[in-house]
């Protein structure tokens, strides 16, 4: 995780005047601890959402000893049925590059977000290959939008992209982020 991604997220939410206090939030691929500047530290998202729900398939749990509320395969619809329309805000930081089916993954991000709720995804464009966990894709702003707007994603008509662009480390061209709202 990069601290700049959290700061960019806060900036975008402020720009769109989105309330982050006292709402049900989820971090997909996140745990209560993260690697930040090569140190294991408490996840900075906890400063915004002390009661955030962490969901991870198991990589961060096994490699860093992080804790989650649910350890499931997010691509398996049966695993997330009890999470449908549950969260006001759904976050995903640096996880999408490790997902073999990004369209289904983004469909599920919308599925667990309440109608009227928000989805924030931060992911990589230019980064070295890191196979642990498996490393599949890189995204431009256009590519990230496609994961939500393409009809392969069965929730595509139920999500509105509010913003999608390079993150603040634009000079490095390494990261891109997206803010979407679940419509129905």
N, C-alpha and C positions, 0 to 999 in steps of 0.2 A: 504494500500500500504506500501511496505517496501522500504526504500532508497537503501538497498542492491540490490534490484531487478533492480533499475534504473542503479546503478553502474555496475552490472553484464551485463546488456544490452549494456551499452556503451563499456565495455570491449570486448564483443563478436563482436559488430559491428566494433570496431577498429581492432580486430584480423583478420576479413574478409575484412578489408579495404572498408567498406561500407559507402558511403557518406550520412550524415544525414542533411546536410545544404541545404536550399532552395529546399526541396522536398515536395510533397504533402503527409502528414502523417495523420493517423487516430488512435484514441485510442478507442477501443470497450469496453464499460463498464466503461469508464473514464469520469470524469467531470473536470472542471477548478479548483476545490478544492478537496482535499483528506484528509482522516484521516491518519496522519503520526505521530507515537509515541504519539498516543492519543490526538493529536491536529489537528484542521482543518487548513490546510495550502494550499497555491497555489500548484497545481500539479507540481512536479519537472520535468515532461516531457516538460513543457512549456519552460524550460531553453534550451532544445535541439531544440524544434519546437514551436516557439512563435505563429504560425498560425495553430497549429494542430486542426483537426476536431474531436470533442468529440461526441460520440454516446453512449447513455445509454437508457435502457428500462424505467428507471424512479426511481429506488431505490436510487441512489446517489443524485438525484435531490430532492427527497422527504425527505430523512433523513439528508442530510448535506447542502441542499440548493445550491448544485453545479449547474453550467450552462452547457448546451450541445448545440450542433448545431442541433442535431436530436434526438428525443425521440421516438424510434420505437422498435418493436419486431424484433430482429436480426435473429430470426429463420423463420420469414415470408418472403419468397422470393420476394413477391410483394413490401414489404417495402424497400427493398434494391436494386431494379432494377435500380434506377437512380444512384447508386453508383458503378455499374459494371466497373471494370478496372480503377478505379479513383485514387487509392493511390499508391505511390511509396513505402511507408512503412506503414504496419498495425500492431499496437500493441494491446496486450490484457494482462493486468496485473490482476491476482487474480479474474478473472471473470468466467473462465471455470468450476470451481467447482459448480457454481450456475446455470449451464445450463442443462436442462433435456435431450437434444439431442446433445452431444458433436461432433458427426460425422457431423451432418448438420451444426452446428456452425462453425466448422473448414472448411467445404466446403465453407461457406459464407465468411470466412476470406480470402480464396484464391480468391473467386469470385470478391471481391471488390479491390483486389490488382492487379496492372497493371502487365502484362507480363514483367518479368525481375525484378519486385519489390520484396520486402522482408516482411516476416511475423515473428513477434517475440511474443511468448507466454510465460508468466511466470505464474505458477500455483502451487497448494499445493499438497504435498504428505502426510505429517503428520501434522495435525492441528486439534484443537478441533472443534467439531460440532458447527456451527453457522447458525441457521435457518433463518436469516434475511439478504438478501432474502433467498429463499429455498436453501438448501445445499444438493447436489446430489452425487458428486464423488470426489475421490482423484486420483492422477496420479504419476506413476513411469516414468522414462525416456521412457521405452518401451511402457507404456500405452499412453503417450502423442504422441509418434511417430505414434502409431496405429490410432489415431484420424485423422491423415493426410494421412496415407498410405493405410488404409483399403479401399476396393472398395465400402464400404457403402458410403464413401465420394466420390461423383461423380467427384470431382476435383483431386482425388488422383494421377492420372497419370500426372497431370499438375503442381505438386509441388515436389520440391527436398528438402529433409531435409539436411541442411548444418551442423547442430550441434544440439545435444540434450543431456543434462546432468543435474546433480545436480547444483543448484546455489551455490554461495560462502559460504552459511551457511550450508555446507555439514555436519559439526559436529552435527548439530541439525537434519539433514535429513528431513527438512521440505518443501523444495521447489525445483522445477525442471523447466527448461526452454528449449525452442526450437527456433531455427532460421531456417526458410525455405525460399526458393526462388520460386516464381511463374515462371514456364517455358514458358507457352503459354497461 
